[in-house]
Amino acid sequence: MRITHEVVDHVARLSRLDLTDEERRLFLDQLNTILSYFAKLDTLDTEGVAPTAQALAGENVFRADIVTPSLPVEEALSMAPESRDGHFVVPAVFEPDDPERTR
């Protein structure tokens, strides 16, 4: 299968991208190169090879979900530049003229 300009245009439209003619040609070439690598993989004999989701055997590296003592809230807040009602106070990250939001 080869990627066509129509496919590139369709994907760009779905992605809400405005591509220049140069970008269209570049992506067309890149996508066709990627597909050619997959075509090479299709030539390999995989009979008898078990399907895998990972190239390497993995194991669960998560710790047990056990409640353990942690830093008391008062001590954590004592290190904060500003706190209020048991919470850290941080600078606002939204537009200051938004009447729905206050610090």
LUMKOL-349476 format. One line per field, with one value per atom (N, C-alpha, C): residue number from 0; atom name; x, y, z. Coordinates in Angstrom, 2 decimals. Layout:
BEGIN
num: [NUM	...];
atome: [CA	...];
px: [X	...];
py: [Y	...];
pz: [Z	...];
***
This chain:
BEGIN
num: [0	0	0	1	1	1	2	2	2	3	3	3	4	4	4	5	5	5	6	6	6	7	7	7	8	8	8	9	9	9	10	10	10	11	11	11	12	12	12	13	13	13	14	14	14	15	15	15	16	16	16	17	17	17	18	18	18	19	19	19	20	20	20	21	21	21	22	22	22	23	23	23	24	24	24	25	25	25	26	26	26	27	27	27	28	28	28	29	29	29	30	30	30	31	31	31	32	32	32	33	33	33	34	34	34	35	35	35	36	36	36	37	37	37	38	38	38	39	39	39	40	40	40	41	41	41	42	42	42	43	43	43	44	44	44	45	45	45	46	46	46	47	47	47	48	48	48	49	49	49	50	50	50	51	51	51	52	52	52	53	53	53	54	54	54	55	55	55	56	56	56	57	57	57	58	58	58	59	59	59	60	60	60	61	61	61	62	62	62	63	63	63	64	64	64	65	65	65	66	66	66	67	67	67	68	68	68	69	69	69	70	70	70	71	71	71	72	72	72	73	73	73	74	74	74	75	75	75	76	76	76	77	77	77	78	78	78	79	79	79	80	80	80	81	81	81	82	82	82	83	83	83	84	84	84	85	85	85	86	86	86	87	87	87	88	88	88	89	89	89	90	90	90	91	91	91	92	92	92	93	93	93	94	94	94	95	95	95	96	96	96	97	97	97	98	98	98	99	99	99	100	100	100	101	101	101	102	102	102];
atome: [N	CA	C	N	CA	C	N	CA	C	N	CA	C	N	CA	C	N	CA	C	N	CA	C	N	CA	C	N	CA	C	N	CA	C	N	CA	C	N	CA	C	N	CA	C	N	CA	C	N	CA	C	N	CA	C	N	CA	C	N	CA	C	N	CA	C	N	CA	C	N	CA	C	N	CA	C	N	CA	C	N	CA	C	N	CA	C	N	CA	C	N	CA	C	N	CA	C	N	CA	C	N	CA	C	N	CA	C	N	CA	C	N	CA	C	N	CA	C	N	CA	C	N	CA	C	N	CA	C	N	CA	C	N	CA	C	N	CA	C	N	CA	C	N	CA	C	N	CA	C	N	CA	C	N	CA	C	N	CA	C	N	CA	C	N	CA	C	N	CA	C	N	CA	C	N	CA	C	N	CA	C	N	CA	C	N	CA	C	N	CA	C	N	CA	C	N	CA	C	N	CA	C	N	CA	C	N	CA	C	N	CA	C	N	CA	C	N	CA	C	N	CA	C	N	CA	C	N	CA	C	N	CA	C	N	CA	C	N	CA	C	N	CA	C	N	CA	C	N	CA	C	N	CA	C	N	CA	C	N	CA	C	N	CA	C	N	CA	C	N	CA	C	N	CA	C	N	CA	C	N	CA	C	N	CA	C	N	CA	C	N	CA	C	N	CA	C	N	CA	C	N	CA	C	N	CA	C	N	CA	C	N	CA	C	N	CA	C	N	CA	C	N	CA	C	N	CA	C	N	CA	C	N	CA	C	N	CA	C	N	CA	C	N	CA	C	N	CA	C	N	CA	C	N	CA	C	N	CA	C];
px: [0.85	0.00	0.89	0.50	1.22	0.29	0.87	0.12	0.01	-1.16	-1.38	-1.53	-1.50	-1.71	-3.08	-4.06	-5.41	-5.43	-4.67	-4.62	-3.94	-2.85	-2.16	-3.11	-3.84	-4.80	-5.90	-6.37	-7.43	-6.94	-5.75	-5.20	-4.93	-4.43	-4.19	-5.51	-6.55	-7.86	-8.37	-8.24	-8.67	-7.87	-6.61	-5.72	-5.81	-6.63	-6.78	-5.44	-4.71	-3.43	-3.54	-3.00	-2.89	-1.48	-1.34	-0.02	0.29	1.54	1.99	2.22	2.39	2.67	3.97	4.95	6.23	6.05	5.24	4.97	4.21	3.24	2.49	3.44	4.36	5.32	6.23	6.69	7.58	6.88	5.65	4.92	4.57	4.25	3.97	5.20	6.37	7.60	7.90	7.76	8.07	7.12	5.84	4.88	5.12	5.43	5.72	7.00	7.99	9.21	8.89	8.06	7.67	6.96	6.04	5.32	6.26	7.31	8.26	9.00	9.26	9.87	8.92	7.65	6.68	6.58	6.70	6.66	7.83	8.99	10.14	9.84	9.16	8.81	7.85	7.00	6.06	6.77	8.00	8.73	9.35	9.37	9.96	9.05	9.66	8.91	8.71	7.49	7.19	6.42	6.39	5.71	6.38	5.59	6.12	6.62	6.55	6.96	5.72	5.80	4.65	4.43	3.17	2.89	3.27	3.80	4.17	3.74	3.55	3.24	4.49	5.50	6.74	7.91	8.98	10.17	10.95	10.86	11.56	10.56	10.90	10.02	9.98	8.82	8.68	8.10	8.23	7.63	7.06	6.12	5.50	6.53	6.77	7.74	7.08	5.77	5.06	5.15	5.22	5.25	3.84	3.75	2.44	1.75	0.45	-0.33	-0.67	0.30	0.16	0.24	-0.69	-0.69	0.46	1.28	2.40	2.35	2.98	2.98	3.67	3.16	3.77	3.96	4.43	4.69	3.38	3.30	2.05	1.75	0.47	0.04	0.62	0.58	1.07	2.54	3.34	4.77	5.02	4.28	4.43	4.07	2.95	2.51	3.43	4.14	5.05	6.21	6.51	7.60	7.13	5.83	5.28	5.38	5.62	5.65	4.31	3.22	1.89	0.94	0.08	-0.94	-2.20	-3.32	-4.60	-5.53	-6.16	-7.16	-6.64	-5.38	-4.83	-4.41	-4.25	-3.86	-2.71	-1.91	-0.88	-1.57	-1.06	-1.55	-0.48	-0.91	0.02	-0.48	0.41	-0.02	-1.07	-1.98	-3.01	-2.39	-2.96	-2.45	-3.46	-4.53	-5.54	-5.50	-6.26	-6.26	-6.79	-6.09	-6.52	-7.85	-8.28	-9.54	-10.74	-10.55	-11.64	-12.45	-13.67	-14.46	-14.90	-14.89	-15.32	-14.24	-13.01	-11.88	-11.32	-11.07	-10.37	-9.34	-8.42	-7.32	-7.78];
py: [-1.19	0.00	1.24	2.21	3.48	4.57	5.50	6.67	7.65	8.25	9.21	10.61	11.60	12.99	13.13	12.38	12.46	11.97	10.91	10.39	11.40	12.00	13.02	14.19	14.62	15.72	15.35	14.12	13.65	13.65	13.11	13.06	14.48	15.35	16.74	17.42	17.16	17.73	17.22	15.91	15.35	15.92	16.25	16.79	18.30	18.90	20.36	21.04	20.48	21.03	21.65	22.84	23.46	23.21	22.34	21.98	22.75	23.13	23.73	22.59	22.94	21.90	21.17	21.90	21.27	20.28	20.66	19.76	18.53	18.72	17.58	16.58	17.08	16.20	15.51	16.26	15.71	14.59	14.84	13.82	12.62	12.86	11.76	10.85	11.44	10.66	9.92	10.62	10.01	8.84	9.03	7.96	6.75	6.99	5.87	5.15	5.88	5.24	4.35	4.83	4.02	2.76	2.89	1.72	0.72	1.22	0.29	-0.54	0.03	-0.75	-1.85	-1.53	-2.55	-3.64	-3.28	-4.26	-5.23	-4.74	-5.63	-6.61	-6.14	-7.03	-8.13	-7.81	-8.81	-9.99	-9.81	-10.88	-11.87	-11.55	-12.44	-13.62	-14.78	-15.98	-15.97	-15.76	-15.70	-16.94	-17.96	-19.21	-19.78	-20.09	-20.67	-19.63	-18.36	-17.32	-16.87	-16.96	-16.60	-15.09	-14.65	-13.21	-12.61	-11.42	-10.74	-9.28	-8.71	-7.28	-6.49	-7.19	-6.55	-7.29	-6.58	-7.23	-7.95	-7.43	-8.03	-8.48	-9.53	-9.99	-8.92	-8.61	-7.59	-8.18	-7.45	-7.87	-6.64	-6.87	-5.76	-5.13	-3.85	-3.15	-2.21	-2.31	-1.47	-2.05	-1.18	-1.64	-1.98	-2.69	-3.02	-1.73	-1.68	-0.50	-0.56	-0.17	-0.24	1.18	1.52	2.84	2.90	3.93	4.13	5.57	5.83	7.21	8.15	9.36	10.35	11.65	12.65	13.95	14.56	14.98	15.60	16.88	17.15	18.31	19.59	19.73	20.96	21.18	20.10	20.23	20.59	19.98	20.29	21.75	22.20	23.58	24.59	24.17	25.11	25.50	24.71	25.00	25.81	26.01	26.72	28.22	28.96	30.42	30.98	30.30	30.78	29.59	29.57	28.52	29.14	28.44	28.92	27.73	27.63	26.59	25.19	24.91	23.57	23.26	24.28	24.08	25.01	24.60	25.48	26.55	27.78	28.86	29.06	29.00	29.13	30.22	30.77	31.81	31.26	32.11	31.73	31.46	30.51	30.17	30.45	31.17	31.52	33.01	33.45	34.87	35.70	36.77	37.58	38.29	38.51	39.21	38.27	36.99	36.03	36.19	36.74	37.01	35.74	34.60	33.35	32.77	33.25	32.70	33.75	33.35	34.22	33.40	34.05	33.35	32.65];
pz: [0.00	0.00	0.00	-0.78	-0.83	-0.34	0.37	0.83	-0.34	-0.49	-1.58	-0.99	-1.86	-1.41	-0.77	-1.28	-0.72	0.73	1.01	2.38	3.30	2.84	3.64	3.91	2.90	3.07	4.06	3.98	4.88	6.33	6.57	7.93	8.43	7.57	7.96	8.34	7.58	7.88	9.23	9.48	10.75	11.92	11.66	12.70	12.79	11.96	11.92	11.62	10.65	10.24	8.86	8.71	7.40	6.90	5.91	5.40	4.13	4.01	2.76	1.76	0.50	-0.51	-0.18	0.33	0.69	1.84	2.84	3.97	3.50	2.61	2.07	1.41	0.58	-0.10	0.90	1.90	2.93	3.69	4.16	4.92	4.05	2.81	1.89	1.78	1.57	1.47	2.77	3.90	5.19	5.50	5.26	5.54	4.62	3.37	2.47	2.87	3.38	3.88	5.07	5.97	7.14	6.68	5.72	5.23	4.55	3.91	3.27	4.32	5.50	6.58	7.05	7.16	7.55	6.48	5.23	4.15	4.29	4.71	4.95	6.07	7.10	8.21	7.76	6.80	6.29	5.62	5.20	4.51	5.50	6.79	7.78	8.08	8.27	8.64	10.15	10.58	12.01	12.48	11.66	12.04	13.28	14.27	15.50	16.51	16.18	17.12	17.88	19.20	20.02	19.98	19.89	19.90	21.26	21.23	22.47	22.41	23.58	23.67	24.03	24.52	24.93	24.32	24.01	23.47	24.56	25.78	26.91	27.95	28.67	29.74	30.83	31.30	32.33	33.59	34.66	35.91	36.59	37.47	38.18	39.11	38.93	39.76	40.76	40.88	41.82	43.22	44.20	45.58	46.02	47.12	47.67	48.12	47.95	48.32	49.80	50.62	52.07	52.63	53.50	54.12	55.11	54.98	55.90	56.41	57.53	58.05	57.06	56.98	56.10	56.87	56.18	56.79	57.28	58.53	59.01	58.23	58.01	57.24	57.82	59.13	59.76	59.46	59.48	59.21	57.75	56.81	55.39	55.13	55.73	55.51	56.18	57.21	57.89	56.99	55.97	55.04	53.83	53.70	52.55	52.73	51.64	51.75	52.19	51.77	52.14	52.20	53.23	53.34	53.92	53.67	54.18	54.35	55.48	55.77	55.47	55.81	55.62	54.20	53.35	51.95	51.58	50.59	50.04	49.21	49.27	48.41	47.34	46.09	44.97	44.03	43.19	42.25	41.27	40.87	39.91	38.55	37.79	36.47	35.37	35.69	34.70	34.46	33.52	33.15	34.32	34.70	35.85	35.65	34.40	34.16	34.11	34.47	34.47	35.74	35.67	36.88	37.60	36.90	37.52	38.44	38.28	39.05	39.99	41.19	42.14	42.85	43.47	44.14	45.35];
***
